[in-house]
Amino acid sequence: MLEVIGAGLGRTGTHSLAQALEILGFGPCYTILDVNRNPGHFDLWTAAVAGEAVDWQKLYHNYRSAVEWPTVAFLPSILAQYPSAKVVLTLRDADSWYESASVTIFPALESTAKHPDPQQRARSTLKRRLILQDVFGGKYWDKEHALSVYKNHNRSVIDLVPGERLLQYSITEGWEPLCRFLAVDIPGQVFPHRNERAEFIRSAPDWAKDDMRQG
């Protein structure tokens, strides 16, 4: 049963938040990596993207939290299923967010269409359709359009979630506001910082690196 939902878009510190939530006892945390880790989840998300009804309880079975895509693309339905879940909206300066996304997420997703493994290439279609097409309308290289999508998403979360259930949060704030919101003690370890730009690019496969813009 989901107790915490990270509502921020990718490149706002979502992977750091995921690790922080697991440290605080709200794990396992569902991320985009879990789509392929769980048998049947690819088909469930494909159905969701196609507009079909999804059994969220089945999909999030054994997970106590979830962050970023694909979860954030279906927030109204998921929040209706988990009306008591607390929501953490990770925020970042809009221009900084776009600059980061434009050298990580966007070229990385484009490059998946060139994956040398045809099965992997086919499976990556889901992420490209969900993020590049459905979320950004195919205009992700149009900075003004992408910034509008980013800002509208954040406003929609703030409008959707009651104030007492919502934390507007930057991961640069560290443990204190997150732990206070979740009513847990601050752990005796450094706040995690995951998926920094250099790590993102370094972890990309060699065949994709040429498509990654260097910033």
N, C-alpha and C positions, 0 to 999 in steps of 0.2 A: 504494500500500500504506500503510495507516494505521500510523504510528509513535507517535502521541500521541492519546489520547482524553480529552477534557474531560468528566468524569462529573457535574458539578454541574448542578442544575436552573437554569432561567432566573432572572435577577435575583440571581445570585451572582457576577457579573463575567464571565460567559461570553463576551461580545463583546470585552471587554478582553483576555481570555485568547486568543481567536482571533487578534486582531491581534498580540499578543505572540508567539504561535507562528509567525506568518508572518514577523515581523521576525527571529526566531531561525532561520529557514530551514526550518521545518516546514510550509510552505504549498504549495499552497493549503489552507485550513482550511474544512471543511464546516460550515455553520450552517443554521438553518432557512430562511434566505434562498436557499440553494442548491437547495432543493426545486423552486422554480419557474424557476430559472435553467438547469436541465438538462433537455433533452427526455426525457420518459419517466420522470423521477424521481417525479413526482406519482403516477403509476400504480403504481410500485414501492412507494412508502410506503403507498398505499391498500391494496395487497395485504398488506403487512406488518401493518397495523392490523387487517385482516380475518383474520389468523392464517395467512396463506399463507407458504410458504417464499420467501425472498428470496436472490438471488445478491449477497451483500455485496461481493464482489470487483468485480462489474460496477457496483454503485452507487457505490462509493468509488474507482473507477478514476481515477487522476491526482490523488487527494487524499492528502496526507501526515498530515493531522490532522482531527479532527472534534470539535465541542463542542455541548453543549445538545441541546434537542429538534430533530428527532425521534430523534437517535442515542441519547440517554440512556434512552429508553423501551424499548430493545432491547439493553441492555448485555450480558446473558449470552450471547446469540447472537453479537453482534459481537465480544466478547472471545474467544469460542471460535474465531472465524475469524482473529483476530489475536492469538495467544497471547503474542507478544513485545512488543506495544504497551505503552507506559508510560501510566499513567492519572493525570490530575490532577483531584482532587476539590475544586472551588472551594467554599468554605464561607463562611457569613455567619451572624451572630447570627439565631436563628430568628424572633424577633419583628420584627427589622428587615427580614428577608427578606419576611415576610408583609405588613408595612406597605407595602413597595415593590411587591410583586406585586399588592396590592389596588388600587393606583392606576395600574397600568400593564398588566400581562399580562391580568388577568381582565377588566377593562372593555374593553380593546382587542379581545380575542377575542370577547367578547359583541357588540361593535359590528360585527364583520365580517358578522354575520347580516343587517345592514341595508345592506350595500354597495349602492350604486345600480346597479352593473354586475352583472347576473344571473350572468354567467360567473365573475366574481371571487367573487361570493357563494357559488356552488357550490363553487369550488375551496377557499375558506376553511373549508369543512365539515371537511376533513381535520384541520386544526389544532385546531378546536373539539372534535372528537370525541377526538383523541389526548390533548390536554392537559386540557380541562375535564371530559370524561367518563371516559376511560380512566384517566388519572392521578389525578384528584381526585374521581372518582365523582360528578361533578355538584355536589359540596358544597364548592366552592371559597370561597364566602362564609362558610362555617362555619369560623371561625378555628381552633378546636381541632382540627377534622378536617384542615384544610390543614396545620397545623403537624405533626400526626402523620404525614401523607404525606411532608412534607419531611424530618423526622427519620428515618423508616423508610427513605427512599431513601438517605440518607447512610450509615446503618448497613449497609444491604445492599451498598453499594459497598465499604465497609471489609471486610465479611465475604467478599466475592466475590474481591477482588483481592489477590494475595500482597503482603506489605508492601514487598518490594524493588521492586515495580513501581508502587507507589502513593505519590503526594504529596498530603497533605491541606494545602490551600493557601488563603490569603486574598490577593486581589489587592493589598490594602494592604501586603503584604510586599515587593512590587516584584520586581525582577529576580533578586536573589541566590539565594533558595531554588529558584526555577524553573530557573535556569540550572545550578545545581549538580546538580539532579535529572536534567536532560536532558544533562548533561556538555557544555555549550557555554559560550563566553565571554559575559560580560555586555556587551551592546551599548552603544555610546556615544550613547545617546539616552534620553529620558525614557520611563518605562513608560507605555504607552497607557491611557487611561481613556475607554471608549466606553459609549454607551447609558445615560448618566446619566438620572435621572428627567425632568429638564427637557427634555433632548434627545428622550427617548422621546415625551413629550407634544407637544412642539413639532413633531415630524416626523409626527404623526398627521394624517390628512386632516381637512379642516374638518368633514365630515359625521359624523366619529367623536368629535370633541373634546367634544361635550356629554355623552358617556357616560363620559368619563375623569374619575374623581374627583380633585379637587384636594387634595394633601396638603401 
